[in-house]
Amino acid sequence: MSGTSMDGVSAAVVDLADDTIQLIASSTTNYPNKLRTDLQALVDPDWRGSLTDIQALDLDVAAFYVECSQALLYEHKLKPDDLVAVGSHGQTVCHTPLGEHRSSWQIGDPNLIAEHLGTTIADWRRRDMAAGGQGAPLTPAFHRHILNQQQQAAIVNFGGIANLTICNEHWLGFDPGPANILLDNWIEKHHSKPFDDLGNWARQGTIHEELLGSFLSDPYFDLDPPKSTGREYFNLAWLDNKLYDTSIPARDVQATLTELTAITVLNAIERYAPETKQLYVCGGGVHNDYLMSRLQTSDKLKVETTSALNVDPDYVEAIAFAWLAKCTLEKRAGNIPEATGASGDRVIGAVYYQ
């Protein structure tokens, strides 16, 4: 699994026998500097590369996935023959869920992965989109599985974008707004750091209420689900357009972006499921102590990581795509129409056999 943040790859070996979830092995590996730079250049609106460059990146990403997976297997004395299948999300380079030409594009050639690791399932989103959905978010199906019908509860994943799943009288799953994508881009711009470690830089700043209001005035936050988004929408250009006063200290902008991430989740819960009492958090944001503290401003909402559900918060998404791969092989639906807007349940993912 490599997400919108484009920081690296999370790999997980998961035993899903008898409908259980047992994490056998896991690793997170940062993208090599050149690969990360090339990927970030590809998604920049000003990119002027060639189709050959995209082909090369498609193969380079797949080769890196294989390298990370083989290293993890070797470390734990496993081999590709021990795997039933590989669920490869791929690296999203374009997600356009609305408009005339709705599509979602992930690179990381699954043919190459299948050649080295065995049967591989990839291209998860476009089957749902063909059925009228947004192709995202897809993890709510897995969130529903691990919540095991627990009521008045929600799960939020803080990757590049925040993904929220709510379990109350009805299921809801959608992207309430940005998360690490803006936080990472802003600190990289000002301090050449890939992320705000523990949220310490944001903690040094002050939440700027007028700027927060400018952020929240964006029409995306008023849209009702189903809705999904990505770096095509929330990026530094978006942020620059909202920064009406360039004299605001950079650390205050970081604090305000952190507040935006927290408050859009809390507002969404209050708007669509105010009876929610429990919020489980996963994804890279669990390590942002300042962000976690901003989530805990509501007395009626208990906030914990998904460790309380016996699922490692760093690997929920990687485990989710292993579980979705199992669904695909068993010809079970992997989408939730209430989350994506699809016209019905669909078996998602394309299978590349060994």
C-alpha positions, 0 to 999 in steps of 0.5 A: 500500500502506498497512499496519497502522501507518496512517502513510501510503501507499507507491506503486510503479510496477513493470515485471513483463514477462518475470517480472522485477521492475523498480521504475520509480518509488516514493514514500511519502506520510504521511497528512494529519493529519486523515485519519490521526486519523480512521482511528485513531479508527475502529479504536479500540475506543471509536469511536462514529461512524456509517456515514456517517463510514465511507463518507466515510473510504472515499472519502477514503482512495481519493481520497488514493491517487489523489492520491499515484499521480497525483503519482508518475506526473506526477513521472516523466512517466507517465500512467494509460494507461501502467499495465496495472493498479493493485493497491490493498491498501486500508487495513485497518480490521478483520481478524478471522481467527478465530471464527464471522464471519471476515472482513477489511475494507479501505477505499479505494473501488476504484471511485473508483481505477479511474475515475481510474487504470484497471483496479484490483484490490482486496479481496484477503483475503476470497476466501482466507477464504471457502476457510477461510484467514485471508486473511493473510499474502499476501506469502509468495507474492511472497517465494517468487518473489523468493527464487527457491528459495533454501533455508535463508532467510527474509524478515521484513517489519516493518510494524505487524505482523511477517510472516515467510516461511520457505523450507526443506524446506517453505514457511511464512508467518505473523505471529509477532507485533507490530512497529511498531504497539506501538512507534509507539503507545507513543512517540506516547503519551509523546512525541507522535512518530509513530515511534521514529526509528532506535530511539534512544529504545528504545536509551536504555532497558533491556530489562526481563526480567520484562516481556518474560516477561509479553509472551511469556506471551501465548497468541498466541505459542504458536499454530502456523501458520497464524496472522495478527493485527492491531491488533484484538489487539495494541494499547495495551489489550493493552499496558496489560494486560501492564504489571503495574508502571506504575513501569517507565520508559517508555523501558524499555518501548520497549526491551522492546517492541523486544526482543519484536519481534525475539525473536518472529521469532528464536524462530519461526525456531528453532522451525520452521526452525532450519537457517535461515542467512539472514534478509532484512528489509524494511518500515519496521523496516529503519530502526530500527537498534536493532531490526536490532541485536537481530536480529543476536544469533544467530551462525548467522543472517546478517541483511541487507535485501532490497536483497541480493535487488535489491528495495527494502526500503521497497517490498517490499509495494507491489511485492508487490501489483503482482505479485499484481495481475498474478497475478489478471489472469492468473488465477493463484493469489495465496495460499499455503495453507500460509501462510493455512490455505486449503483450496487455491490461489485466485485472489484479488482483485476486478477493477474494470475501467477 
